[in-house]
Amino acid sequence: MIPHIYIDRLRHHINEPVVLKGWLYNKRSSGKLQFLQVRDGTGIVQAVVSRADVGDEIFGRAEKTVQETSIIVTGTVREDKRSPLGVELHASNVEIVHLPTQPFPIAPKEHGTAFLMEQRHLWLRSSKQVAVLRVRAEIVRQIRNYFDERGFVLMDAPIFTPSACEGTTNLFQVDYFGEPAYLTQSGQLYGEAGAMALGRIYTFGPTFRAEKSKTRRHLTEFWMVEPEVAYLELDGDMDLAEDFLVNIVQGVLKTRRDELTILERDLSKLERVQKPFPRIRYEEALEILSKKGKTVPFGEDFGADEETAISEEFDRPVMIHRYPAAIKAFYMKHDPKDPRLALAVDVIAPEGFGEIIGGAQREDDLAVLEQRIAEHKLPREAFEWYLDLRRYGSVPHAGFGLGLERTVQWICGLHHVRETIPFPRMMGKIEP
């Protein structure tokens, strides 16, 4: 029986007969020859159909195929150095599994973004989108491997929550059997409970923010990985984030170089993502911005323009730490040397891709945390369980969150974050 081989494995079967199962991506003809571009999700290969070799019936079937016809091609793998794969298939048979009854909506030509977003379920079949999804899957694998191999325990945090990490302004409220609940904006608070039980944990799942933003960096539904570690302080948190990010980028470069090449990514810029990362205080970031003609008063957060301006000074991610406490979440510990500042860190990607990691040392003093909850006018009763973590065996602890989609956007070099997830959810966009 002739084996079914996926396109990305064809180079290991030169001069062997194989069966290829996929879809017609494109085709051209030259008299008695047809050149079928066949995709199967792992790549695209050219199948050459010769009338002299296959006869009129099979050649006629190949002629009938149109874009996205599902087909099974049997043939022999031949070396071809002109091919990106280094091989092509010399067909001996073509079977049509399904012939589309109308033209495929996305023709091999330029289309507007709005149209492509409406056809997202079909746009995913394009070579670029397939490459993005493969890189995304690899980033997820690298993330899980990094933590699993270092003794972290995966802990699942709830998606329905009775309260918010940072207030409810940007949360989606839902009815939970007559009571208000929220779609989670972070698994962090539950991760802290896990760290007190297991020492080192990470949560990894979907998160939701009802932020009314239409920038190229924002989604309303996105994925976050959030490690939390007991007995860890800010410096150790920055060490962990740095090592983690280097491992992800270099791992993807090793395993998904072909996909990054399809995306026309400048690999030299990713190869520079090595330790150590520059670490600058918030005040130093203000000085950088001032020298570039962008004055930001002390106490204000950085927006996309400021993050881009800062990143232009470095060839790898930059860590900005010790932000003003007033602009950070209630649970962040203040710097004992300067109570105006929070022991927080943001990691800004190079090339203007913005913040990809936000982390901090958590406040571990019960009285201080109670005061913060009151100052932020948060419902005390919703946080009693969280305060219990400080009542029973409180220890210094820290963690961070990495946004998966922004990381995919950076590593792939994509202009808009909507291409980083199969079905993006944005303001005014919930279909398909």
N, C-alpha and C positions, 0 to 999 in steps of 0.2 A: 504494500500500500504506500502510495506517495505521501510523505508527511506534509502537514499544514505548518508552514513556517511564517513567522512574523517578519515584517520588512526589516526591522532593525537587526535581525539575525541572519539575513540573506548572505552577508559577506562570509559567513562560516560554511556556506553550502555551494561554493563555486563548482560549476560543472555537474551539479546534482539536480535531479528533477524535484520540484516542490509544488505545493498547492498554496496559492495566495488568496485569501478571502478579504475583500474590502469594498471600496467604493471608487467610482471613476471621479478623479479630481479635475482632469482636463484631458484633451486629446488633440492630435493633429494627424493628418493623413498625407501620404505621398504615393499616389498611384496604387500600387499593389501592396503597400505597407501601411499599417496603422500603428501609431505610437500612443499607447494608453498610459496616462499618468494615474497610477493606482495608489490610494492611501488606505491604511488600515489602523490608524491611530498611533502607530509607532514610527511612521515615516512615509515617504512617498517614493515610489520606484517606477521606472519606465518599463512597460511590457510591450515588446515588439511583436506585432501580429503580421505574419507574412501570408498572403494568399497562396503562394506556392507551397508553403509548409502545412497550412491547416485546411486548405480547400475552401470552396465557395460558401458552404453552409456556415462554418465557424466564422469565416471572415465577414459574412453578412451579419451574424449576431454582433460582432464587434462594431460593425458600422452603425448598428441601431442604437448603441449606447449613447447616452447623453450625461451631462454633468450630474453626479450623485446617483447614477445607476449602481445598485449593489451587484457585484459580480464576483465570480470565483474564476481565477485564472490558473491554469496548470501550465508549467513550462520548465525550462532549464535555466539555472542561474549562470550568467556569463560575466566575466570580469570586464569592466568598462571604466577606464580611468577618467573619462570625461564626466561621469556621473558623480554627484556629491557623495553617493554611497559607495562608489567604486564598483557597482554592479548594475546589470539590467537583467530583465527576464525575457527569454525567447519563448513565446507562447506556443503551446501545442493544442490548447483548448480554452475557450471562453464560454462560461455559463452565466446567463442573466438570472439573478435571484429576484430582482424587482426593477422594473423600468418605470421611472417617474412619469406621471400622466400629464404633467405641466412643467414648464421651465423652472429651474431652481431659482429662487428669488435673488440670491446673491451671485451674480455673474462674475467672471474673472475680470473685474474692472474696478475703478474707484467708486466707493459709495460714501455717502455722508454718515457721520456718527449717529445722528438721530435714527436714521433708517436701520443701521446695523444694530443699535440697541433694541429696536422693535423686533428684530430678527435674531436676538441673542441666542436662542435655542438652536439656530442654524449657523450663526456666525462662529460658534464654538468649533465648527469643523475646519475652519481655515488653519493653515499651517502655523501662522503666528499665534493664534489663540491656543492651539494644541501645545505649542512650545511653552507658552505661559503657564498652562495648567500642569504641564510636566515639571516645570521648575517649582511651581507652588507645592506640588506633591513631594518633591525632593526636599524643599525647605522644611515641610512638616516632618518628614522622616528624620532629617538632621536634628531638628529640635527635640524630638522624642528620644532619639539615640543619645544626644548629649546628656540629658537629665537622667535617663534610665541607666546609662553606663556609670554614672557618678553617685548612685545611691539615692537619688530623689524618687519619691513615690508619687505617681499620678493620682490626684484627688479631684473628683468631679464636684464642682460647685453648682448650686441650684440656679436655674434661669429665672424662676419667679422669686422675688425678694420682697420683704415687707418694708424695706427702707433702702436708702441710697448711700453710696460711699461718699458722695460729694454734694448732697442736696438733690432735690427732685426736679429741678428746673428743666433739665435736658433728658428726662426719662419718659419712656412710654408707660402710661398707667393703664392697667387692665382691671377688669372686674374679676375678683377671685372669690366666688360663692358669696357675693354680696359685700365683700370687703375689698378696699383698694390694695392693689399689689403693683409691682413694677417689673418690667423686663430688665434683667441685670445689666449694669454698666461695667461691672468688674467682678471677678471671683475673689478679689483680694481679701476681704474681711473674713470670708469662710476659709481662705487659704491660711490665714493667721491661726485659726483654730486647728487646722491640720498640722501646721508646723509645731504647735504645742504638743501634739500627740505623736507625730512621726519624725520631728526634727527637721527634715528637708522634704518639701513637697513642691509640686507644680500643678496648677490648674490649666486646662487648655480647652476652650470652647467658645461658642458664639456670645457676643456682647452687643448691646443696643444703646444708641444714644439719639435722642430726638433733637439734636442740635440742628437749627435751621441754617445750614451752611451748604453752599453749592460750589465749594472750591474743589480743585482736582485732587485733594488729599482726603476728602471726607466721604464716608458711607454711614448709613444709619444702622446697618447690621454688619458686623465684622468679627474677626476671630482674634482672641488674645491668648498668649501664653504667659502665665504669671507664677514664677517661682517664689517661694517664701522660705526663709531659713531662720531657725532659732539660733540665738547667740551670735548673730551676724550684725555688724555695724556698717556705717556708710562706706568706709574705705573697702571693706570686704565685698559689699554689694557692688561697688564699681568694678572691682577685680572680676567678680563673677560675670557681670554684664559684658565686660570687655572680652573675656575668654570665650564666652558663649557666642558672641557675635562673630568673632574671628573664625571659630569652628564652623559655624553655619556657612559663611561666605566661601571659605576655602573648600568645604565639603561639596557645595554646589558647583564650584568651579571644576572640581575633579570629576564629578559624575554627570553634569549637564552642560558641558562646554558646547556640544553640538546645538542644543536648543538656544543657548545664549548667542551663538553665532547667527542662527536664523533670525533672532531678534535684533541683530546688528549691534549688540552690546559691546562697548569698549572694555575688553577684558582686562586691559592693563590697569584700569582704575579699580577694579575689584581685587586684582592681585596685590594692590597696595594696602588692602585692609589687613594689617598686621599689628601686633602689639609692639610698643605701647600706644594707646590712644592719648592725644593731648587732653589734659584735664585743666579746666579753667573755672575760676569762681564767677559767679553772676556779675560781680563788679568788673572783672576783667572783660567779660563779654560786652558790658556797657562801654568800656573804653574802646574796644574794637569797633563797635558801631559808631561811636563818636568820631573816630578817625576817618570813617567812611561817610561822614556827613549825615548819619542817622542818629539823632539824639533821642534817647529813651530815658525818661525820668526813673530814678530808683523807685522800685515798688511796682513797676508795670511788667507784665509778662511779654514774652516775645511772640510776635505773629509770624506768618509765613515769610514775609519779606525780611524780617530781622534774622530769622533762622538761616535763610539763604545767604544773607550777607556774611554772617559768622562762618558758615560752612565754606565759603570761598577762600578762607584763610588757611584751610587745612586739606590734605590729600587723603584723609581717612576720617572716620567718625570722630567727633569731638564731644567730650563729656563736660557739660556745664553743671556745676554743683553749687549748693548753698544759695538757693533762691530766697527772696523775701518770703517769710512765713505767711504774710497776709494774703498772698496769691496762691497758696498751696492748701491742700486738703487738711481737715481737722486732725486726722490721725498721724500726721507727720511730726516727728520729734524736732524740737527746736535745738539749735546749736548752743550748747552750754557756754561757749566762748562769746557768742553774740546772739542773744535771744531774738533779735530781729529776723534771723535767718533760719530756714528749715534745713534739716539734714536730708536734702533731696538732690536728685540728679536727673537730668535729661540727656539722652544721647541723640545728637543731631547727625543725620547721615550727610555725607558729602554730596556735591553736585546739586544742591538745592532740593533734596528730597525730604527735608524736614525731620521732625522728631519721630524716632522709631521706638525708643525706649523711654519710659518714665518710671523712676523708682525712688525709694526713700527708706530711711530707718524709721520705724514706727514708734509712736509714743508708748512707753511701757509703764508709765506711772499712772495709777488709777485716779488720783485726785486731779492731776493735770488733764487727763482725758475727759473726766466728768466736766471740768470747767470749759474745755473746748466745745464739747457737745452743746453746752448751754450757750456759749458765745455764738455758735453757728445756728442757733435756734432750731436744732434738730430734735425730733421727738425722742425723749429720753427712754421711754418704754421700749422702743424698737431696737435700742442698742444695749439693753441690759445683758443679753447673752454675750455681746462683744466686750462689755465691761468685765464680765466674769473671767475673761482671759487674763485680766490684770489682777483679779482678786485671788486667783489660785495659781501660784507658781509663775508669776510674770518674769520675763527675761528680755534682754535686748534682742530685737529681731528686725529683719529687713527683707526687702524683696523688690521686684520690679515687674512691669508689664511690657511685653513686646507686641506691637500690632502686626499681625501676620500680613495683612494686605499692603501696608506701607512698606514692609520689608520686601515683599514680592515686587512692588513698584520700583523700589530702589535697585534691587539686584537685577531685574529685567530691563531697567532703564526706560520705564513706561511713563508717558506724559500724564496719564490720568489713572487714578486708582480703580476706576470702574472695570478696567480690563483684568484685574488681579483675582477676581472671584467669579465663578461661573455665572451666577445670576445676581448682579448688584442691586442693592436696595439703597435708594437715595431720595432726597426730597422730590416728591411728585413722580417717583419711579418705583412701582411695585410689580410690574409685569415685564416679561412673561414670568 
